[in-house]
Amino acid sequence: MKARTRFLKSVISAAKSDTTEMPWTRGAPRQARLNARRIGSDQRQDTLRLKRA
């Protein structure tokens, strides 16, 4: 077997076994983290406004 053929077979098998989760498949846990981050940033903005006044 040539080196190129062996390399291509290894790349194809690695691509088939890939199990990376895409952002749109994460669902509710991801949305909860995003909402918590947004709420936290809104509260920080409010405290900064109060301190400057």
Secondary structure, DSSP 4 states (H G I P E B T S, - for coil): --HHHHHHHHHHHHHHT--PPPGGGS-HHHHHHHHHHHHHHHHHHHHHHHHH-
